[in-house]
Amino acid sequence: MQSAKLPVQTLLSKSWRQRLLPKRLWCQALLIQTLSMLLIAGLAPSVINSVFAFELNHLGLSLDSVWIWLLLHICLVSLLAKAAQMPIWWRWIHVVFPVAVLAMQHIDLPATVYLAGFVITLTLYWSVHNTRVPFYPSFPATWRALHHVLEQHGDDKSLKVLDIGSGIGDLALFLAAQRIHDEVSGIEIAPLPWAVSAVRAVFSGTSARFTLGDYRQLDFANFDVIFAYLSPAVMPDVWQKVRAEMPSGTLFISSEFPVPDMTAQRIIYPQKNAPALYVYTL
C-alpha cells in the first residue's frame, strides 16, 4: 500500500511551480509568452468594441494601437515570470523580446541581417540553455587582483592556472604576460569567444592556450589554481567537482558568485563597482 501512495505523496509535496512548469527556463519563458498572448488575443476584441473603448476614443486614446496591447503584454509576462520565480535576467528578456520583435517589423532590413544576427548570437551563447552560464566579460581590476593572489600563493614556483569559461581570453592572456613561467590556459564552450581568444593567443607572444570544450570534461587535479566567472546556478556543481578533484593546497577562485553555504578563506574587493573575488583554499 505504501508504494502505491508514494507517487501521490511526492506530487503533493511539490510546489505548484514544480508541478505545472517545465524544468528548462526557455520552456518556461515560451509557455509564459504564449499564455499571455492567448489571454490578450481573447480579451482584445471585447475590449475594443466596448463602451469603455468608445469613451477612451473621445479622450484621444485609441485601443486599436498595437503599442497599448504590447504594454499590457509586457506587464502580464513580467507578473507571470515573477510568479514563476524566474531569474531576473529572464524577466528582462520577457520585456525586451516582444518590443524588439515589433520594432523589427517596422524596420525594412534585408533577411541576411537577421541571419547574420542569428549566427553571431548562436556562436556567442551556444549552449547557455544547457550550461546556464551567460557571457560575462571580466574586469581589468579583477585581472590585477588575481595576479596579486597568484604572486602570494606561488612565490617563485610555476603554477598551472585554468580559467573556466574563459570568454575572449582577456584574463588568461593578462596572467600569461605577467607570469611567464606559469602554464595559463582557458576553456570556453561557445565557438565565437573561443575563436577570438585562440587568434589573440597566436599574436600575443604568450604561452596562453585556449580549448574549445566543456570544463566538466576536464580533470581539475591537473591544476594549481582554477578561476571561474560563471553564474550562481552552477556554483554548487562546480564546487562539488573542485572538492572531488583538486588536491590539497590548491586554490579555487570565483568572481562575483560565492559558493553557496561555504565560507571563503578570503574575499577580495578589487575596486569600487568591480565584483568581489572569493578565494577558497582546498
Secondary structure, DSSP 8 states (H G I E B T S, - for coil): -HHHHHHHHHHHHS-HHHHHS-SSHHHHHHHHHHHHHHHHHHHHHHHHTSHHHHHHHHTT--TT-HHHHHHHHHHHHHHHHHHTT--HHHHHHHHHHHHHHHHHHTS---HHHHHHHHHHHHHHHTTHHHH--------HHHHHHHHHHHHHHHTTS--EEEEET-TTSHHHHHHHHH-TTSEEEEEESSHHHHHHHHHHHHHH-S--EEEES-GGGS-GGG-SEEEE---GGGHHHHHHHHHHHS-TT-EEEEES---TT---SEEE--STTS--EEEEE-
